[in-house]
């Protein structure tokens, strides 16, 4: 009876603390992350998704099942082969699901060992698509084996070491006989106890093991192990806040579309509320990421995409607050949804909370620079979108001058906001560069891109104030400004030169070219079409 009460108390304390098996810290890719994130990233690399949707199995459960029953795990079809040529080279039958097991793939890889060795000697840019995917598959197979034997799961901190010391896996203790102390042994025993309890489906034993584990983990005072942060990251993985905000944005657009047909006032207000709810969820998700990372939310390309979309939607809410005609909801919902999908495409590459290169993980001036310049990107794109809307209304069969003047005033105001943030973001970047690299300006491609945005916006404002550009020309210029922003934001990474070239070039070039062509076709097409209409009417 006494043991039963102890188990109940341990279970209650574990639930109150919120610590679960998915919150266990793992050292991977230079940072401490929860087991849930570790499992999700590996399943994404193997399967193409972060959960096994066909059998409704979470990534953590998949990994634990693999550890407990490696033989069964090797027969599970979790490897996604996207190229029929790769499947053929491994002597596999190409299926519509294109999912294969370890046992199906491994023999073919052994036959292709010499080819894989040749591919390994090549630089990534010199490899064909077939070679890249075959090489990636070979690495995934090796990683899968390491996971099944507990080689890659670094969950035991060193007994004496700095925050950057390498952690140990259970394999290191069992096979390599790494020196250990009582706390390390307690962690290893707790994990063994948990796995035994999971095997026998003993909830009390699993809760007791987790409690012992957390107690032993607290003794490693030299390690940067923040349990609340790990729990928050695991929670965020399950909450899927960005998918939730995307849902609100899509719903806002749908209700706005219906408001154009029935009950315009009621449905317009409802779409505005949905956009605002999506923005709140979006902003909260960014704050949670900042709490987990301990840094500004715009220091990687993925982070900048989700932050820029937040800025645009936030400005759209302000725009709708003053206009009350659905224009702000339209711009915010469409741009927010599109940028969410772009962000998801970058999130599919793996860990979006990864470590930064040293120069990016530095000081106050970097934080202020990247935040300010990214707000400038968002405001600039917002101005471009409003410029698009002005051109659309300009070619309508029955033009409303009052509406056009109202849109133009909004466009001009947003352009001034964009200029302010891009200008001061560029200046702050120079201050950071002076502290980090010893020079304020070096004509780096990224610096040139930021300067080009500032000069383009200054030119358009000057041309409008001097009368050289009428509202239509100003709207055209700010619409084309989206191309300059995209080149400064994404394009410089394609050059692979300069101090700001941090990678991210895979797949960017094609998407960037398509975007530029579409923008030129759309903006110039609308502008010259309305000019043609004017000439026809005058004739």
Steps between C-alpha positions, in 0.01 A plus 500: 500500500783737590675439165171557318454840672857597416439419134183713503687793653780467247247491217325814630827688546612408148170622354521826696852560379390414150821303438450213256716265299487742205661772716820304569797713387708374209820659373474519122630734229671726751208564733295338775155409370213286633469139390174594326678746267788256446259224396290730280803626309624148431161374395471801270834412340401135453125509440442854371260583784534555874244231588415159355163603364411159357493340846450820706824457694694791649870544430594436864298178512655392170853554634428319828344209313809481281726488805292230668451290186767575236411185303142617446621856429718378214190360327304825538458694174619843612758597235358731236670460159390787277680397182414183303858499368630464858255215567609325179869532592424318827308224319170611655157492339370855461162533672245780525574546871880490440564399862751226578647329806859478622515131409384575144750781443815374675592221249479740206715757679767238564503427126542874431774555759763592239268750330411659833871530579553686171205731573644572843815638339303758300393845616126529554455747213668253261260215582199420283152473651530121490838509677376743767198286583694172500768649725235649732329160522828328589558747783146449626547123506819537705325742734211255539742228611661737750158581645400136532823421690476819713825632349361837386285577806727718714294529818757463780690819596869482590569489873761776487505736205394829353166579338649411161634160603383202297230286654499119502259246361398177678710320236811680633439362848400149398764430233775759537485495883520877534595602857189586695393637836194426709286766332578368153425146614172622649401657168585182312310289755200730479487469122527120525223500761278715280552278195426190709182664627400593146561143388274367777257798469555588866405870530607526863846364421539743208398798716736390777785467247436850365498643852834330578638622169406862563647484851830364367505757220472788749840404644685604183545863599772567240268424208257742339188285544185708525211260555221765462644598161511137388141450614394813313667379182327163526168676559556724198571195284159359593310832497595577136434870549602607150260247345232648726573858392498387136155353558376833635645687200335265252169522687525882500543498122206261450264710712622816326421342163149412621458856630531624142188297415282487813472694828802724432509676838464192723736272306754779452517550877528125553789477251673786683464317833640180347797692359563655842482157670745358246735791570483441876583131458773588248656756735481265799676228301783740420527598868518133601778443247688799644462354850632162386790638293591793723561720197317727253251322273656601168851356484432222249315503169210297639464733798509808278219357283265443794594837653448691175159336457413611855601860425290505182194358675543743790513795258198356320301503824589866551406572138163325541438683828501830314345392168235245612444389140675159494816624328718438805347157562562404138866606504566349843329165446648441154856610582493330842388170346750512213795579727389228741520245220844634402609466863371142516713415196812615688384326821498171309881517487522400867562678830375861479643574846856410408820665613637802314844574364699690764482841334120484493467398864670807633396835638238769555563676169434182304168452680387854428631493143335177388172584673485849350601401148256208500217732606613711203471197271149436628389863460657514152315189387181638652545820297556290188180304562298820545662626177370185329150572629517859372586373151217245517245768594646724229403261222148437624227582254352764730777673688418661834730798549417521870607139556814548289602811695442318828711203392777730379513685833537167677767395251701818551478475879614136506788589266619763749489238779693257280764762420543585868566140608717401201711816532562466874532123471780553248671755726476265799646227281799723437551548874487123550743447211739751652500311830514151346721549194673832565338697216169686470446434129667262257271485193402147595211361284261503797596857582451600138156335499388690810637824354317435172167467683562832676604678178204361305253616762669840526483532122129415488415741783707778340343440159152517652567815702660671200213403269710275276294197600122504514317259735492228233875521442564507874286187547689332215836590655403369843360183346834440328669577832396148603756366252777707659399383848500136386846539344637662816327249726557174310708577193832586662522150644517365144827685438682299770735795555531763768479496876119465494489181293368247749374238254129437447548489122340160431189549287503879546616592148210337317239646735662841484501506118133397491412774749683768300333399173155496660551839663620657174211347308240602759614856575605604150200321350250687718676835457521490120153348471347802674709729276362316197144539631551875541621531141203298371257719693663819371483371146 
